[in-house]
């Protein structure tokens, strides 16, 4: 995403975070700010050259499943066993695959913990 497009989108969606390759930026209190330092983000020749990526926000399990899109979950139990099937932690999977994977590799209490405590993400 180009810088000017990102600025428009950030203003329309306060609180959403964006990755620049140099750090994370969000729009709050009427300003674009660097997330880590809370300093105001300045537009100049260098920042106009940056490529931007929206940082996905976690959703609950039901929202992820109902989206009918590819999803991923961040939870220590899931990630321990998932490492064997993918080296790419950013990989999204079909919801049917994740549900089948859960049922084959975890007991009921572990599935419950993953569903409730996991951070679920929907692929854009």
C-alpha positions in Angstrom: 0.0 0.0 0.0 1.3 3.5 -0.8 1.9 6.0 1.9 -0.9 8.5 0.9 -3.4 5.6 0.6 -2.4 4.4 4.0 -2.8 7.8 5.5 -6.4 8.0 4.2 -7.2 4.5 5.4 -5.6 5.1 8.8 -7.7 8.3 9.4 -10.8 6.5 8.4 -10.0 3.6 10.9 -8.5 5.2 14.1 -6.6 2.6 16.2 -5.7 0.3 13.3 -2.0 -0.4 13.2 0.2 -0.5 10.0 3.6 -2.0 9.5 6.1 0.2 7.5 9.2 -1.9 7.5 10.7 0.8 9.8 8.2 0.4 12.5 4.4 0.4 13.3 2.2 3.4 12.9 -1.4 4.1 13.9 -3.8 7.1 13.9 -4.9 8.3 17.3 -5.7 11.6 19.0 -5.7 13.3 15.6 -2.2 12.3 14.6 -0.3 9.5 12.9 2.0 8.2 15.5 4.8 5.6 15.8 3.3 2.9 18.0 6.5 2.2 20.0 7.5 5.8 20.8 4.2 7.6 20.4 6.1 10.3 18.5 4.3 12.0 15.6 4.9 10.3 12.2 6.2 12.9 9.7 5.6 12.8 6.0 8.7 13.4 4.0 10.5 12.1 0.9 11.7 9.0 2.8 8.4 8.1 4.4 6.6 8.6 1.0 8.7 5.7 -0.3 7.7 3.2 2.4 5.5 0.2 1.6 2.7 -0.2 4.1 0.9 -3.3 5.4 -2.1 -3.3 7.7 -1.5 -5.3 10.8 -4.5 -7.7 11.3 -6.3 -7.5 14.6 -7.3 -10.8 16.3 -11.0 -11.8 16.3 -12.8 -14.4 18.4 -13.2 -18.0 17.2 -16.8 -17.7 16.0 -16.0 -14.6 13.9 -13.0 -16.4 12.3 -15.1 -19.5 11.4 -18.1 -17.5 10.2 -15.9 -15.4 7.9 -15.6 -18.4 5.5 -12.1 -17.2 4.7 -8.7 -18.8 5.5 -7.7 -18.3 9.1 -4.9 -18.9 11.6 -4.6 -19.1 15.3 -1.8 -18.1 17.7 -1.8 -20.3 20.8 1.2 -22.0 22.4 -0.5 -25.5 22.3 -1.4 -25.2 18.6 1.9 -23.7 17.6 3.9 -26.5 19.2 2.2 -29.1 17.0 1.7 -26.9 14.0 5.5 -26.3 13.6 5.6 -29.8 12.2 3.2 -29.0 9.4 4.4 -25.5 8.4 7.6 -23.5 9.0 5.7 -20.4 8.0 3.9 -18.9 11.1 2.1 -16.4 8.9 0.4 -19.3 6.9 -3.4 -19.3 6.9 -5.5 -22.4 6.5 -9.0 -23.4 5.5 -11.2 -23.5 8.6 -12.2 -27.1 7.9 -8.5 -28.1 8.0 -7.9 -26.3 11.3 -11.0 -28.0 12.9 -9.8 -31.4 11.6 -6.3 -30.7 12.9 -7.6 -29.8 16.3 -9.8 -32.9 16.6 -6.9 -35.2 15.5 -4.1 -33.8 17.7 -5.7 -32.4 20.9 -8.0 -33.6 23.6 -11.2 -31.8 24.5 -9.7 -29.6 27.2 -6.9 -28.5 24.9 -9.3 -27.7 22.1 -11.4 -25.7 24.5 -8.3 -23.7 25.6 -7.2 -23.1 22.0 -10.6 -21.9 20.9 -11.2 -19.6 23.9 -7.6 -18.3 24.6 -6.2 -18.4 21.0 -5.8 -15.2 19.0 -7.7 -15.9 15.7 -6.9 -14.0 12.5 -8.7 -13.8 9.1 -6.7 -13.6 5.9 -7.3 -10.4 4.0 
